[in-house]
């Protein structure tokens, strides 16, 4: 009977240790993310490039795109529109 008690005690201690270590890892990760975001924040694109109408692909490029799609899909696919990004 002593072996069962010792086994349960070791199980509780082991599971508690694993739980505490995982909590420390989670908190450390969150702290690291906050520190990195404070030191080197993500760059934001300027909104100066926004225009009323998006740039349309020229006819030569559109023809090449259509040929590629036709070849890949076996003539079943088509391009409705294409815009430059």
C-alpha positions in Angstrom: 0.0 0.0 0.0 2.9 2.3 0.6 4.0 2.0 -3.1 0.6 3.3 -4.3 0.8 6.3 -2.0 4.4 7.0 -3.1 3.4 6.6 -6.8 0.5 9.0 -6.4 2.7 11.5 -4.6 5.3 11.4 -7.4 2.6 11.7 -10.0 1.2 14.8 -8.4 4.6 16.4 -7.9 5.6 15.6 -11.5 2.4 16.9 -13.0 2.6 20.1 -10.9 6.2 20.7 -12.0 5.3 20.2 -15.7 2.3 22.6 -15.3 4.4 25.3 -13.6 7.1 25.0 -16.3 4.5 25.3 -19.1 3.0 28.4 -17.3 6.6 29.9 -17.1 7.1 29.2 -20.8 3.8 30.8 -21.8 4.5 33.9 -19.7 8.0 34.2 -21.0 6.7 34.0 -24.6 4.2 36.7 -24.0 6.8 38.9 -22.4 9.2 38.3 -25.3 6.5 39.2 -27.8 5.7 42.4 -26.0 9.4 43.3 -25.7 10.1 42.7 -29.4 7.0 44.7 -30.5 8.1 47.6 -28.3 11.7 47.6 -29.5 11.1 46.9 -33.2 7.4 47.6 -34.1 6.0 46.3 -37.4 6.4 48.7 -40.2 3.2 50.2 -41.5 2.8 50.9 -45.2 2.1 54.5 -46.0 -1.4 55.2 -47.4 0.0 57.6 -50.0 -0.2 55.0 -52.7 -3.9 54.5 -52.6 -5.6 55.6 -55.7 -9.2 55.7 -56.9 -8.8 53.0 -59.6 -6.3 50.1 -59.3 -3.8 49.7 -62.1 -4.9 47.3 -64.9 -2.6 44.8 -66.5 -1.8 45.6 -70.2 -3.2 43.5 -73.0 0.1 41.7 -73.8 0.4 40.5 -70.2 -3.3 39.6 -70.1 -2.8 37.5 -73.3 0.1 35.6 -71.7 -1.8 35.0 -68.5 -4.8 33.7 -70.5 -2.6 31.3 -72.4 -1.0 30.0 -69.2 -4.4 29.4 -67.6 -5.7 27.7 -70.7 -2.7 25.4 -70.8 -2.8 24.6 -67.1 -6.6 24.0 -67.0 -6.8 22.2 -70.3 -9.0 25.0 -71.8 -11.5 24.9 -69.0 -10.3 28.0 -67.1 -10.4 31.7 -68.0 -9.3 35.0 -66.4 -12.1 37.4 -65.6 -9.8 40.3 -64.6 -6.3 41.0 -63.5 -4.9 43.9 -61.5 -1.4 44.9 -60.6 -0.6 44.8 -56.9 
